[in-house]
């Protein structure tokens, strides 16, 4: 909105030596500053107030969205809950990362710098964490289908089967924590969650590579 919030303080500062709050402003206060004489100053004050209010409203929207954002979960074969709604998550967080970063170009940014930087950091942490999470989840689902769907694989690849079972226990344990508290601001504060997922991604990739080499060897044998 291009209007001025009734509660937004207008700060004329040293030039006029007054502070206006729109909710309390009366015509007498306005006339007291001699509008004709101080037209440029008053116009600048209103422009600044509108610019600051726009940034304040945007940060308020960011806070409300991500402080209340719950991960969408679905049941996977009665084994675990999994995250879905990835497009909505990534589109939203990346849009807000770009928008918060673009605030730095505003002449009114300095007033909100601390809050904006804190949210830029938090949004980047969300993006970084779930970028790894989606990879882990996809690999886990793929490999679970193979190890659970074949009676032969555990006998043919006992080491990888054992490693995958261990990974599954850890991954499903993490998902139980998410189910207990699916608010995204709580999930990103799970102790060591980024490092854990990066390690799981690495282990799952190695199992997938070992499985691929085994299957390639089987095909070559025919």
FENVEN-V550322 format. One record per pair of residues at least 24 apart in sequence whose C-alpha atoms are under 8 Angstrom apart, sorted by the first residue. I is the first residue (numbers start at 1). J is the second residue. D is the distance in whole Angstrom. If there is no record, write none. Layout:
# FENVEN-V550322
i=I j=J d=D
i=I j=J d=D
This chain:
# FENVEN-V550322
i=1 j=54 d=8
i=2 j=50 d=7
i=3 j=50 d=7
i=4 j=49 d=7
i=4 j=50 d=6
i=4 j=53 d=8
i=5 j=53 d=8
i=8 j=49 d=7
i=8 j=53 d=7
i=9 j=49 d=7
i=10 j=45 d=7
i=10 j=46 d=7
i=10 j=49 d=6
i=11 j=45 d=7
i=11 j=49 d=8
i=12 j=41 d=8
i=12 j=42 d=7
i=12 j=45 d=6
i=15 j=41 d=7
i=48 j=108 d=7
i=51 j=108 d=6
i=52 j=108 d=6
i=52 j=109 d=8
i=52 j=111 d=8
i=55 j=103 d=7
i=55 j=108 d=8
i=55 j=109 d=8
i=55 j=112 d=8
i=56 j=112 d=8
i=59 j=116 d=7
i=62 j=96 d=7
i=66 j=184 d=7
i=66 j=185 d=7
i=67 j=183 d=8
i=67 j=184 d=7
i=67 j=185 d=6
i=68 j=183 d=7
i=68 j=184 d=8
i=69 j=183 d=6
i=69 j=184 d=6
i=69 j=185 d=8
i=70 j=182 d=5
i=70 j=183 d=4
i=70 j=184 d=6
i=71 j=182 d=5
i=71 j=183 d=6
i=71 j=184 d=6
i=72 j=182 d=8
i=73 j=179 d=8
i=80 j=172 d=6
i=80 j=175 d=7
i=80 j=176 d=8
i=81 j=172 d=8
i=81 j=175 d=6
i=81 j=176 d=8
i=81 j=179 d=7
i=82 j=137 d=8
i=82 j=175 d=7
i=86 j=134 d=8
i=90 j=127 d=7
i=93 j=123 d=6
i=93 j=126 d=8
i=93 j=127 d=7
i=94 j=123 d=8
i=94 j=127 d=7
i=96 j=123 d=8
i=97 j=123 d=6
i=97 j=124 d=7
i=125 j=188 d=7
i=126 j=184 d=8
i=126 j=188 d=7
i=129 j=188 d=7
i=129 j=193 d=8
i=129 j=194 d=6
i=132 j=194 d=8
i=132 j=197 d=7
i=132 j=198 d=6
i=132 j=201 d=7
i=133 j=197 d=6
i=135 j=201 d=7
i=136 j=197 d=7
i=136 j=200 d=7
i=136 j=201 d=5
i=136 j=204 d=7
i=139 j=201 d=8
i=139 j=204 d=7
i=139 j=205 d=8
i=139 j=208 d=8
i=140 j=168 d=8
i=140 j=204 d=7
i=143 j=208 d=7
i=160 j=207 d=6
i=160 j=210 d=8
i=163 j=207 d=8
i=164 j=204 d=7
i=164 j=207 d=7
i=167 j=200 d=7
i=167 j=203 d=8
i=167 j=204 d=8
i=171 j=200 d=8
